[in-house]
């Protein structure tokens, strides 16, 4: 026991002799533990939450954009993409038998059908659409005399694509059109069943499906409808 005391005293005397300070075991600080328990992990967690919110917001924006595009596509197809096929050569040379046309259904919600427009229409007793050109407008009087179209007693040349009409039909006498009635004739009048026939007569606004504006087939005729032969 005294030996142990002696060595302990010796160490103390040696420390005093050398003048070196005594090391303290408590001087070492474990910085790693402080780092692990600090705010850095909480900071990372907050950043991750922000990223998640941005992702959710991006997904919502993307979904809304897709919805808008789909709605726009549906509108464009419904307004401009309805298709009608021509039967026969009654609209030759502008249109040929079997041409597939795009019909603009929105046009006549903005404006009224005009003289010279090629329209698709369907009457109640007819199961298919017919495609003809408008020559007479509501409130006008239409007559065919000497092969010419007379509007209110005067020859009409503008926007009229027929001439030398051999068969006047109902229009041999003046035909008075109502407030919503139109008189239509095929460009190839010799092979056209149109308003000159008693079974067709004038057509009403509600019977007009839309304005023909584009040929989608056959490929060689692909493009906008031309009035030139």
C-alpha positions as CSV (number, residue, x, y, z in Angstrom):
1,X,0.0,0.0,0.0
2,X,2.8,2.4,0.8
3,X,4.5,1.5,-2.5
4,X,1.4,2.6,-4.3
5,X,1.3,5.8,-2.3
6,X,4.9,6.4,-3.1
7,X,4.5,6.1,-6.8
8,X,1.5,8.3,-6.8
9,X,3.4,11.0,-5.0
10,X,6.3,10.5,-7.4
11,X,4.1,11.2,-10.4
12,X,2.8,14.3,-8.7
13,X,6.4,15.5,-8.0
14,X,7.5,14.6,-11.5
15,X,4.7,16.7,-12.9
16,X,5.7,19.7,-10.9
17,X,9.3,19.1,-11.8
18,X,8.8,19.1,-15.5
19,X,6.3,21.9,-15.5
20,X,4.0,20.2,-18.0
21,X,0.3,20.6,-17.3
22,X,-1.6,17.5,-16.4
23,X,-3.8,16.2,-19.2
24,X,-7.5,16.1,-18.6
25,X,-9.5,13.1,-19.8
26,X,-12.6,15.2,-20.2
27,X,-11.0,17.5,-22.7
28,X,-11.9,15.3,-25.6
29,X,-15.3,16.2,-27.1
30,X,-17.0,13.8,-29.4
31,X,-18.1,16.2,-32.1
32,X,-19.5,13.3,-34.2
33,X,-22.2,12.7,-31.6
34,X,-23.1,16.3,-31.6
35,X,-23.4,16.3,-35.4
36,X,-25.6,13.2,-35.4
37,X,-28.0,14.7,-32.9
38,X,-27.9,18.2,-34.5
39,X,-30.3,20.0,-36.9
40,X,-28.8,18.7,-40.1
41,X,-31.0,15.6,-40.5
42,X,-34.1,17.7,-39.7
43,X,-32.9,20.1,-42.4
44,X,-32.6,17.3,-44.9
45,X,-36.1,16.1,-44.0
46,X,-37.6,19.5,-44.7
47,X,-35.9,19.7,-48.1
48,X,-37.4,16.3,-49.0
49,X,-40.9,17.5,-48.1
50,X,-40.5,20.5,-50.3
51,X,-39.4,18.3,-53.2
52,X,-42.5,16.1,-52.7
53,X,-44.7,19.2,-52.8
54,X,-43.1,20.3,-56.0
55,X,-43.6,16.9,-57.6
56,X,-47.3,16.8,-56.6
57,X,-47.8,20.3,-58.0
58,X,-46.1,19.3,-61.2
59,X,-48.3,16.2,-61.6
60,X,-51.4,18.3,-61.1
61,X,-50.3,20.9,-63.7
62,X,-49.5,18.1,-66.1
63,X,-52.9,16.4,-65.6
64,X,-54.7,19.7,-66.2
65,X,-52.7,20.3,-69.4
66,X,-53.6,16.9,-70.7
67,X,-57.3,17.4,-69.9
68,X,-57.3,20.8,-71.7
69,X,-55.6,19.2,-74.8
70,X,-58.1,16.3,-74.8
71,X,-61.0,18.8,-74.6
72,X,-59.6,20.9,-77.4
73,X,-59.1,17.8,-79.5
74,X,-62.7,16.7,-79.0
75,X,-63.9,20.2,-79.8
76,X,-61.9,20.4,-83.0
77,X,-63.1,17.0,-84.2
78,X,-66.7,17.8,-83.4
79,X,-66.5,21.3,-85.0
80,X,-64.3,20.6,-88.1
81,X,-63.7,16.9,-88.4
82,X,-67.1,15.4,-89.1
83,X,-66.9,13.4,-92.3
84,X,-69.4,13.0,-95.2
85,X,-68.9,11.0,-98.4
86,X,-70.3,12.3,-101.7
87,X,-72.4,10.0,-103.8
88,X,-72.4,10.6,-107.5
89,X,-71.0,13.4,-109.6
90,X,-73.6,16.0,-108.9
91,X,-70.9,18.4,-107.6
92,X,-68.4,17.8,-110.4
93,X,-65.9,19.2,-111.1
94,X,-65.5,20.6,-107.6
95,X,-66.2,17.2,-106.0
96,X,-66.1,13.7,-107.4
97,X,-68.0,10.6,-106.6
98,X,-66.7,9.0,-103.4
99,X,-64.8,12.0,-102.1
100,X,-64.7,12.1,-98.3
101,X,-65.2,15.6,-97.0
102,X,-64.6,17.3,-93.7
103,X,-67.6,19.3,-92.6
104,X,-67.3,22.5,-90.6
105,X,-70.2,22.4,-88.1
106,X,-69.0,25.5,-86.1
107,X,-69.1,27.9,-89.1
108,X,-72.8,28.4,-89.1
109,X,-72.9,29.1,-85.3
110,X,-70.9,32.2,-86.1
111,X,-72.3,33.2,-89.4
112,X,-75.3,32.4,-91.7
113,X,-74.9,30.1,-94.7
114,X,-74.0,32.2,-97.7
115,X,-74.5,32.0,-101.4
116,X,-71.9,29.8,-103.0
117,X,-71.2,27.7,-99.9
118,X,-71.1,23.9,-100.4
119,X,-73.2,22.4,-97.7
120,X,-74.1,19.0,-96.4
121,X,-77.7,18.6,-95.5
122,X,-80.1,15.8,-94.6
123,X,-83.9,15.8,-94.7
124,X,-86.1,13.8,-92.5
125,X,-87.2,11.3,-95.2
126,X,-83.6,10.9,-96.5
127,X,-81.2,8.7,-94.5
128,X,-78.0,10.0,-96.0
129,X,-76.4,13.4,-96.4
130,X,-76.5,15.3,-99.7
131,X,-73.9,17.8,-100.7
132,X,-75.0,20.8,-102.9
133,X,-74.2,24.5,-103.3
134,X,-76.4,27.3,-102.1
135,X,-77.8,29.6,-104.7
136,X,-80.9,31.1,-103.0
137,X,-81.0,32.7,-99.6
138,X,-83.9,33.2,-97.1
139,X,-86.4,35.8,-98.2
140,X,-85.3,35.7,-101.8
141,X,-87.3,34.6,-104.9
142,X,-85.5,32.1,-107.1
143,X,-86.4,31.3,-110.7
144,X,-84.6,29.5,-113.5
145,X,-85.3,31.0,-117.0
146,X,-83.5,30.5,-120.2
147,X,-81.0,28.3,-118.3
148,X,-80.0,31.1,-116.0
149,X,-80.6,31.6,-112.2
150,X,-82.7,34.7,-111.4
151,X,-82.7,36.1,-107.9
152,X,-85.6,38.5,-107.3
153,X,-86.1,38.7,-111.0
154,X,-82.5,39.5,-111.9
155,X,-79.8,37.2,-113.3
156,X,-77.3,36.3,-110.6
157,X,-73.8,35.6,-111.7
158,X,-71.7,36.1,-108.5
159,X,-71.2,32.9,-106.5
160,X,-73.3,30.9,-109.0
161,X,-71.5,27.9,-110.5
162,X,-74.2,26.7,-112.9
163,X,-75.3,27.9,-116.3
164,X,-77.3,26.6,-119.2
165,X,-79.6,24.7,-116.9
166,X,-81.9,22.5,-119.1
167,X,-84.3,21.4,-116.3
168,X,-85.8,24.1,-114.2
169,X,-88.2,21.9,-112.3
170,X,-90.0,23.7,-109.5
171,X,-88.1,26.9,-110.3
172,X,-89.7,27.3,-113.7
173,X,-92.0,29.6,-111.7
174,X,-90.7,31.9,-109.0
175,X,-90.0,30.1,-105.7
176,X,-90.3,32.3,-102.7
177,X,-88.0,31.2,-99.8
178,X,-89.1,31.5,-96.2
179,X,-87.1,33.1,-93.4
180,X,-85.0,30.0,-92.8
181,X,-85.1,28.4,-96.3
182,X,-82.3,27.9,-98.9
183,X,-82.3,26.9,-102.5
184,X,-79.5,24.5,-103.5
185,X,-78.3,23.2,-106.9
186,X,-75.5,20.8,-107.8
187,X,-72.7,22.2,-109.9
188,X,-73.3,19.4,-112.4
189,X,-76.9,20.3,-112.6
190,X,-77.7,17.7,-115.3
191,X,-76.9,14.9,-112.8
192,X,-78.1,16.5,-109.6
193,X,-81.1,15.9,-107.4
194,X,-81.6,19.2,-105.7
195,X,-84.1,22.0,-104.8
196,X,-85.5,21.9,-108.4
197,X,-87.2,18.5,-107.6
198,X,-90.6,18.5,-105.8
199,X,-89.3,15.7,-103.5
200,X,-86.5,17.9,-102.2
201,X,-87.5,21.5,-102.7
202,X,-85.9,24.2,-100.5
203,X,-84.1,23.1,-97.4
204,X,-84.4,24.6,-93.9
205,X,-81.5,25.9,-91.8
206,X,-82.1,23.1,-89.3
207,X,-81.5,20.5,-92.1
208,X,-78.0,21.9,-92.9
209,X,-75.4,19.8,-91.2
210,X,-72.5,22.1,-92.0
211,X,-70.2,23.6,-94.6
212,X,-67.9,21.3,-96.6
213,X,-64.4,22.6,-96.6
214,X,-61.7,19.9,-97.0
215,X,-61.2,16.7,-99.0
216,X,-59.5,14.0,-97.0
217,X,-59.6,11.2,-99.6
218,X,-58.7,10.1,-102.2
219,X,-55.1,11.2,-101.7
220,X,-54.8,12.9,-105.1
221,X,-57.6,15.2,-104.2
222,X,-56.4,15.9,-100.7
223,X,-56.8,19.5,-99.7
224,X,-59.2,22.4,-99.6
225,X,-62.2,22.3,-101.8
226,X,-61.7,24.4,-105.0
227,X,-64.4,25.9,-107.1
228,X,-62.2,25.7,-110.2
229,X,-62.7,22.8,-112.6
